[in-house]
């Protein structure tokens, strides 16, 4: 790999990972806000209105940072990936344009109504929240439709000059790869948002602040996270992995650490890939589990990496293997943690179990780690292809951008995003300190409000 290609890939990976820290919360939080605004509309309870107002502020802050960090991603298609844009612009331009015109403006327009919500009735606020939810999830759908086409190209034709164009917009938007990818990704956003909501609720409860609101945060977050965590494992996680083995079997073999084709292939829970011996060192394995999960047959044959040409293998097998196992491991832990918290909530003990509240509070950053590892799995596993089976990553860069240019902008983004990250932490910390009630309401009176 030449140095310009390496820096181009590192820059896009870094900027995309940093950007996705923000929309994954807004997409999941939009669903929870719709639930909260529905409670306000149905009951007229001011307590739920205060809860919804607080999380609307958190949503708006994340939305703003998501916009700022998302714009450079699309510019990089032209600056760092010009040959890819020239080759596939006739396809990806469709979905990216729809995301901007339909989803982004829908989302941003109705967010404006919610930011000035006191001027509108509760019915208008609820409708604005519904449109906000539709906008965020439509945005995710169009972006994922773009990625799904890069993972599994459909509904295209190759023109005489070698470029590709869409032959069916409906075919592009109903890509078979997209169904499980969208379901799994959006479920992950709900896990992230629910975990953050529960974590802040646990923080307030441990500090003895805003107790009614803290309990509502915990109830809402724990129930939503328990449901979403279960769906993350099955069926969305299983369905997503199954289609990898169906359409990209070399990726599946790589992230499972399966070097040789086997019958009764085992599932590695722990181990280290050894590229010299083409084995997994120090493995903890469930015999036959991989064969059963992929083909529903304990004795089915699963293709290993030896079944594919070496030049089609992902180019960083150890990182891919570890990213996948971090994602899968954390997803399993989320299901266990929130399942236990849900049981404690059902028994009426959660609010007094300080050790469990500490776990819920400290869990907040881990969904971000899991989703980052998940996207690393998806993108590292697609290598060496930029568009799977059609265009290699090495063929998609900008020919006039040399390594010095790419390194210069990479360093610039590292410094700029460090400042943005510090600014975001300061602003969100300020919102959390202000709490879910207006500043003219004494904190102690908030402790004894309704909604406990």
C-alpha positions as CSV (number, residue, x, y, z in Angstrom):
1,X,0.0,0.0,0.0
2,X,1.5,3.4,-1.0
3,X,1.6,6.1,1.6
4,X,-0.9,8.4,-0.1
5,X,-3.5,5.6,-0.1
6,X,-2.7,4.8,3.6
7,X,-3.2,8.5,4.6
8,X,-6.4,8.8,2.5
9,X,-7.8,5.8,4.2
10,X,-6.7,6.9,7.7
11,X,-8.2,10.3,7.2
12,X,-11.6,9.0,6.0
13,X,-11.7,6.4,8.8
14,X,-10.9,9.0,11.5
15,X,-13.3,11.7,10.3
16,X,-16.1,9.2,9.7
17,X,-15.6,7.5,13.1
18,X,-15.6,10.9,14.8
19,X,-18.6,12.1,12.9
20,X,-20.6,9.0,13.7
21,X,-20.3,9.6,17.4
22,X,-23.1,12.3,17.0
23,X,-25.7,10.9,14.6
24,X,-25.8,7.5,16.3
25,X,-27.2,9.3,19.4
26,X,-29.6,11.5,17.5
27,X,-31.1,8.7,15.5
28,X,-31.7,6.6,18.6
29,X,-32.8,9.5,20.7
30,X,-35.3,10.6,18.1
31,X,-37.3,7.4,18.8
32,X,-37.2,8.0,22.6
33,X,-38.2,11.6,22.1
34,X,-41.2,10.5,20.1
35,X,-42.2,8.2,23.0
36,X,-41.7,11.0,25.6
37,X,-43.7,13.6,23.5
38,X,-46.5,11.0,23.1
39,X,-46.7,10.6,26.9
40,X,-46.9,14.4,27.2
41,X,-49.7,14.6,24.6
42,X,-51.7,11.7,26.1
43,X,-51.3,12.6,29.8
44,X,-50.5,16.3,29.9
45,X,-47.9,15.5,32.5
46,X,-45.5,18.4,32.9
47,X,-42.9,16.0,34.3
48,X,-42.6,14.2,31.0
49,X,-42.5,17.6,29.2
50,X,-39.5,18.5,31.3
51,X,-37.8,15.2,30.5
52,X,-38.6,15.6,26.8
53,X,-37.3,19.2,26.8
54,X,-34.0,18.2,28.4
55,X,-33.3,15.5,25.8
56,X,-34.3,17.8,23.0
57,X,-31.4,20.1,24.1
58,X,-29.1,17.1,24.1
59,X,-30.4,16.1,20.6
60,X,-29.9,19.6,19.2
61,X,-26.3,19.8,20.5
62,X,-25.4,16.4,18.9
63,X,-27.2,17.4,15.7
64,X,-25.1,20.6,15.4
65,X,-21.9,18.7,15.9
66,X,-23.0,16.0,13.5
67,X,-23.6,18.6,10.8
68,X,-20.2,20.2,11.3
69,X,-18.3,17.0,11.2
70,X,-20.4,15.4,8.4
71,X,-19.8,18.0,5.7
72,X,-16.0,17.2,5.4
73,X,-16.9,13.6,4.6
74,X,-18.7,14.5,1.4
75,X,-15.9,16.9,0.4
76,X,-13.4,14.0,0.7
77,X,-15.1,12.2,-2.1
78,X,-13.8,14.9,-4.4
79,X,-10.5,15.7,-2.7
80,X,-9.2,12.3,-1.7
81,X,-11.3,9.9,-3.7
82,X,-11.8,11.6,-7.1
83,X,-11.5,8.4,-9.2
84,X,-14.1,6.7,-7.0
85,X,-16.4,9.7,-7.4
86,X,-15.9,9.7,-11.1
87,X,-16.6,6.0,-11.3
88,X,-19.5,5.6,-9.0
89,X,-21.0,9.2,-8.8
90,X,-23.9,8.2,-11.0
91,X,-25.0,5.8,-8.3
92,X,-24.0,7.1,-4.9
93,X,-24.9,10.7,-5.9
94,X,-28.5,9.6,-6.0
95,X,-28.8,8.4,-2.4
96,X,-26.5,11.1,-1.0
97,X,-28.6,13.8,-2.7
98,X,-31.8,12.3,-1.4
99,X,-30.3,12.2,2.1
100,X,-29.6,15.9,1.9
101,X,-32.8,17.1,0.2
102,X,-35.4,14.9,1.8
103,X,-34.1,13.7,5.1
104,X,-31.7,16.4,6.4
105,X,-34.0,19.4,5.6
106,X,-37.0,17.5,7.1
107,X,-34.9,16.8,10.3
108,X,-33.4,20.3,10.6
109,X,-36.7,22.2,9.9
110,X,-38.7,20.4,12.5
111,X,-35.9,20.5,15.0
112,X,-36.2,24.3,14.7
113,X,-39.8,24.1,15.8
114,X,-38.8,22.0,18.9
115,X,-36.1,24.5,19.8
116,X,-38.8,27.2,19.9
117,X,-41.4,24.7,21.3
118,X,-42.9,27.1,23.9
119,X,-44.5,29.0,21.1
120,X,-46.4,25.9,19.8
121,X,-49.0,23.7,21.2
122,X,-48.3,20.2,22.5
123,X,-49.9,18.7,19.3
124,X,-47.5,20.7,17.1
125,X,-44.6,19.6,19.3
126,X,-45.6,16.0,19.0
127,X,-46.0,16.3,15.2
128,X,-42.6,18.0,14.9
129,X,-41.0,15.2,16.9
130,X,-42.6,12.6,14.6
131,X,-41.2,14.4,11.6
132,X,-37.8,14.7,13.4
133,X,-37.9,10.9,13.9
134,X,-38.8,10.2,10.3
135,X,-36.1,12.6,9.1
136,X,-33.3,11.1,11.2
137,X,-34.2,7.5,10.2
138,X,-34.7,8.4,6.5
139,X,-31.3,10.0,6.7
140,X,-29.8,6.8,8.0
141,X,-31.6,4.8,5.4
142,X,-30.2,6.8,2.5
143,X,-26.7,6.8,3.9
144,X,-26.9,3.1,4.5
145,X,-28.3,2.5,1.0
146,X,-25.1,4.1,-0.3
147,X,-22.9,1.8,1.8
148,X,-25.1,-1.2,1.0
149,X,-24.4,-0.6,-2.7
150,X,-20.7,-0.5,-2.1
151,X,-21.0,-3.7,-0.1
152,X,-23.3,-5.5,-2.6
153,X,-23.7,-3.6,-5.9
154,X,-27.2,-3.9,-7.5
155,X,-29.3,-2.0,-10.1
156,X,-26.4,-0.6,-12.1
157,X,-24.9,-0.7,-15.6
158,X,-21.4,0.0,-16.8
159,X,-21.3,2.7,-19.5
160,X,-18.9,2.8,-22.5
161,X,-16.4,5.0,-20.6
162,X,-16.3,2.5,-17.7
163,X,-18.4,4.5,-15.2
164,X,-21.5,3.0,-13.5
165,X,-25.0,4.4,-13.5
166,X,-28.3,3.5,-11.8
167,X,-30.7,1.4,-13.8
168,X,-33.4,1.2,-11.2
169,X,-33.8,3.6,-8.3
170,X,-36.2,1.2,-6.6
171,X,-33.7,-1.6,-7.0
172,X,-31.0,0.6,-5.4
173,X,-33.3,1.4,-2.5
174,X,-34.4,-2.2,-2.0
175,X,-30.9,-3.7,-2.1
176,X,-31.2,-7.1,-0.3
177,X,-28.1,-6.2,1.7
178,X,-29.8,-3.0,3.0
179,X,-32.6,-4.7,5.0
180,X,-30.5,-6.3,7.7
181,X,-27.8,-3.6,7.6
182,X,-30.5,-0.9,8.3
183,X,-32.2,-3.0,11.0
184,X,-29.0,-3.8,12.8
185,X,-27.5,-0.2,12.5
186,X,-30.7,1.5,13.7
187,X,-31.2,-0.9,16.6
188,X,-27.6,-0.1,17.6
189,X,-28.5,3.6,17.7
190,X,-31.3,2.9,20.0
191,X,-28.9,1.0,22.3
192,X,-26.6,3.9,22.3
193,X,-29.3,6.5,23.1
194,X,-31.0,4.3,25.7
195,X,-27.6,3.6,27.4
196,X,-26.8,7.3,27.6
197,X,-30.3,8.1,28.9
198,X,-30.0,5.4,31.6
199,X,-26.4,6.5,32.4
200,X,-27.4,10.1,33.1
201,X,-30.4,8.9,35.1
202,X,-28.0,6.7,37.2
203,X,-25.7,9.7,37.6
204,X,-28.4,12.0,38.9
205,X,-29.7,9.2,41.3
206,X,-26.2,8.5,42.7
207,X,-25.8,12.3,43.2
208,X,-29.2,12.7,44.8
209,X,-30.3,15.2,42.2
210,X,-33.5,15.6,40.1
211,X,-34.7,12.3,41.5
212,X,-38.1,12.1,39.7
213,X,-36.4,12.8,36.4
214,X,-33.6,10.4,37.2
215,X,-36.0,7.6,37.7
216,X,-37.8,8.4,34.5
217,X,-34.5,8.4,32.6
218,X,-33.7,5.1,34.1
219,X,-37.0,3.5,33.4
220,X,-37.1,4.7,29.8
221,X,-33.4,3.9,29.2
222,X,-33.3,0.5,30.8
223,X,-36.5,-0.8,29.1
224,X,-35.5,0.5,25.7
225,X,-31.9,-0.7,26.0
226,X,-33.0,-4.2,27.1
227,X,-35.3,-4.6,24.1
228,X,-32.9,-3.1,21.6
229,X,-29.9,-5.1,23.0
230,X,-31.9,-8.3,22.6
231,X,-32.8,-7.3,19.0
232,X,-29.1,-6.5,18.3
233,X,-28.2,-10.1,19.0
234,X,-31.2,-11.7,17.3
235,X,-32.5,-11.3,14.7
236,X,-30.6,-8.3,13.4
237,X,-27.1,-9.4,14.3
238,X,-27.7,-12.9,13.1
239,X,-29.3,-11.8,9.9
240,X,-26.5,-9.3,9.2
241,X,-23.8,-12.0,9.8
242,X,-25.7,-14.5,7.7
243,X,-25.8,-12.3,4.7
244,X,-22.0,-11.7,5.0
245,X,-21.4,-15.4,4.5
246,X,-23.9,-15.4,1.7
247,X,-22.5,-12.4,-0.3
248,X,-19.0,-11.9,1.1
249,X,-17.9,-15.3,2.4
250,X,-14.2,-14.2,2.5
251,X,-15.1,-11.4,5.0
252,X,-17.0,-13.9,7.2
253,X,-14.1,-16.3,7.2
254,X,-11.7,-13.4,8.1
255,X,-13.6,-11.9,11.0
256,X,-14.3,-15.4,12.4
257,X,-10.7,-16.4,12.1
258,X,-11.4,-19.4,10.0
259,X,-8.3,-20.0,8.0
260,X,-9.1,-23.4,6.6
261,X,-12.4,-24.8,5.2
262,X,-14.0,-27.0,7.8
263,X,-17.0,-29.2,8.5
264,X,-18.4,-28.7,12.0
265,X,-16.6,-25.3,12.0
266,X,-16.3,-23.9,15.5
267,X,-17.0,-20.4,16.8
268,X,-14.0,-18.7,18.5
269,X,-14.9,-16.7,21.6
270,X,-11.3,-15.8,22.4
271,X,-8.1,-16.2,20.5
272,X,-5.3,-14.4,18.6
273,X,-4.9,-14.8,14.8
274,X,-1.5,-16.0,13.9
275,X,-0.7,-15.1,10.2
276,X,2.5,-17.1,10.2
277,X,0.9,-20.4,11.1
278,X,-2.6,-19.5,9.8
279,X,-4.2,-20.6,13.1
280,X,-5.9,-19.0,16.1
281,X,-3.6,-19.1,19.1
282,X,-4.9,-19.8,22.6
283,X,-8.5,-20.4,21.4
284,X,-11.7,-20.8,23.4
285,X,-14.0,-22.4,20.9
286,X,-17.6,-23.7,20.7
287,X,-17.3,-26.7,18.3
288,X,-19.7,-26.7,15.4
289,X,-21.3,-23.4,16.4
290,X,-20.3,-21.5,13.3
291,X,-21.6,-24.2,11.0
292,X,-24.9,-24.2,12.8
293,X,-25.2,-20.4,12.9
294,X,-24.5,-20.0,9.2
295,X,-26.2,-23.1,7.7
296,X,-28.3,-24.4,10.7
297,X,-26.4,-27.7,10.4
298,X,-23.7,-28.6,13.0
299,X,-21.8,-30.6,10.3
300,X,-22.1,-28.1,7.4
301,X,-18.9,-27.1,5.6
302,X,-17.9,-23.5,6.0
303,X,-15.4,-22.0,3.6
304,X,-12.2,-20.7,5.2
305,X,-9.7,-18.2,3.8
306,X,-7.9,-20.9,2.0
307,X,-10.9,-21.2,-0.4
308,X,-10.2,-17.7,-1.8
309,X,-7.3,-16.1,-3.7
310,X,-4.8,-14.3,-1.4
311,X,-5.3,-11.0,-3.2
312,X,-9.0,-11.0,-2.2
313,X,-8.3,-11.4,1.5
314,X,-9.0,-8.3,3.7
315,X,-5.6,-6.5,4.1
316,X,-5.7,-6.3,7.9
317,X,-6.9,-9.6,9.2
318,X,-5.9,-9.2,12.9
319,X,-7.6,-5.8,13.2
320,X,-10.7,-7.1,11.5
321,X,-10.8,-10.1,13.7
322,X,-10.5,-8.1,16.9
323,X,-13.0,-5.4,15.8
324,X,-15.6,-8.0,15.1
325,X,-15.1,-9.8,18.4
326,X,-15.1,-6.5,20.4
327,X,-18.4,-5.6,18.7
328,X,-20.0,-9.0,19.3
329,X,-18.6,-9.3,22.9
330,X,-19.9,-5.8,23.9
331,X,-23.3,-6.5,22.3
332,X,-23.6,-9.7,24.4
333,X,-22.6,-7.8,27.6
334,X,-25.2,-5.1,26.8
335,X,-27.9,-7.7,26.6
336,X,-26.8,-9.2,29.9
337,X,-26.4,-5.9,31.8
338,X,-29.7,-4.4,30.7
339,X,-31.5,-7.7,31.1
340,X,-30.4,-7.7,34.7
341,X,-31.3,-4.0,35.1
342,X,-34.8,-4.7,33.7
343,X,-35.3,-7.5,36.1
344,X,-34.2,-5.2,39.0
345,X,-36.6,-2.5,37.7
346,X,-39.5,-5.0,37.5
347,X,-38.8,-6.1,41.1
348,X,-38.7,-2.5,42.2
349,X,-35.1,-2.7,43.4
350,X,-33.2,-0.8,40.7
351,X,-33.2,2.6,42.3
352,X,-31.6,1.3,45.5
353,X,-29.0,-0.9,43.9
354,X,-26.0,1.5,43.9
355,X,-23.6,-1.1,42.4
356,X,-25.9,-1.6,39.4
357,X,-26.4,2.1,39.0
358,X,-22.6,2.5,38.9
359,X,-22.4,-0.1,36.1
360,X,-25.2,1.7,34.2
361,X,-23.5,5.0,34.5
362,X,-20.0,3.7,33.5
363,X,-21.5,1.9,30.6
364,X,-22.2,5.1,28.6
365,X,-19.1,5.1,26.4
366,X,-19.2,1.4,25.5
367,X,-22.0,1.5,22.9
368,X,-19.8,4.1,21.0
369,X,-16.9,1.7,21.1
370,X,-19.2,-1.2,19.9
371,X,-20.6,0.8,17.0
372,X,-17.1,2.0,16.0
373,X,-15.9,-1.6,16.1
374,X,-18.9,-2.7,14.0
375,X,-18.2,-0.2,11.3
376,X,-14.5,-1.2,11.3
377,X,-15.7,-4.8,10.8
378,X,-17.9,-3.7,7.8
379,X,-15.3,-1.6,6.1
380,X,-12.1,-3.5,6.8
381,X,-13.9,-6.7,5.8
382,X,-14.9,-5.2,2.4
383,X,-11.2,-4.6,1.5
384,X,-9.5,-4.8,-0.9
385,X,-12.6,-3.5,-2.6
386,X,-14.0,0.0,-2.5
387,X,-17.1,-1.2,-4.5
388,X,-17.2,-4.9,-3.8
389,X,-16.1,-6.9,-6.8
390,X,-16.0,-3.9,-9.1
391,X,-13.5,-1.3,-7.9
392,X,-10.5,-1.8,-5.7
393,X,-9.6,0.7,-3.0
394,X,-6.3,1.4,-4.6
395,X,-8.1,2.4,-7.8
396,X,-10.3,5.0,-6.2
397,X,-7.9,7.7,-4.9
398,X,-7.2,11.1,-6.3
399,X,-4.2,10.8,-8.6
400,X,-3.0,14.4,-8.0
401,X,-3.1,14.2,-4.2
402,X,0.3,12.9,-3.0
403,X,1.2,11.6,0.5
404,X,2.4,14.9,1.8
405,X,-1.0,16.5,1.0
406,X,-2.9,13.7,2.6
407,X,-0.8,13.7,5.7
408,X,-1.1,17.5,6.1
409,X,-4.9,17.4,6.1
410,X,-5.0,14.3,8.3
411,X,-2.9,16.1,11.0
412,X,-5.2,19.2,10.5
413,X,-8.3,17.1,11.1
414,X,-6.8,15.5,14.2
415,X,-6.1,18.9,15.7
416,X,-9.4,20.4,14.7
417,X,-11.5,17.5,15.9
418,X,-9.6,17.4,19.2
419,X,-10.8,21.0,19.8
420,X,-14.3,20.1,18.7
421,X,-14.3,17.1,21.0
422,X,-13.3,19.2,24.0
423,X,-15.9,21.8,23.1
424,X,-18.6,19.2,22.9
425,X,-17.7,17.7,26.3
426,X,-17.8,21.1,27.9
427,X,-21.2,22.0,26.4
428,X,-22.8,18.6,27.2
429,X,-21.4,18.8,30.7
430,X,-23.0,22.2,31.1
431,X,-26.4,20.9,30.0
432,X,-26.1,17.9,32.4
433,X,-25.2,20.3,35.3
434,X,-28.2,22.5,34.5
435,X,-30.4,19.5,34.8
436,X,-33.9,18.7,33.3
437,X,-35.7,21.6,35.0
438,X,-35.7,25.3,34.3
439,X,-33.1,27.3,36.1
440,X,-35.7,29.2,38.1
441,X,-36.8,26.0,39.8
442,X,-34.8,25.2,42.9
443,X,-33.0,21.9,42.8
444,X,-34.4,20.6,46.0
445,X,-38.0,21.2,44.9
446,X,-37.2,19.2,41.8
447,X,-36.4,16.3,44.1
448,X,-39.9,16.1,45.2
449,X,-41.8,16.7,42.0
450,X,-44.2,14.4,40.2
451,X,-43.3,11.4,38.2
452,X,-41.5,9.3,40.8
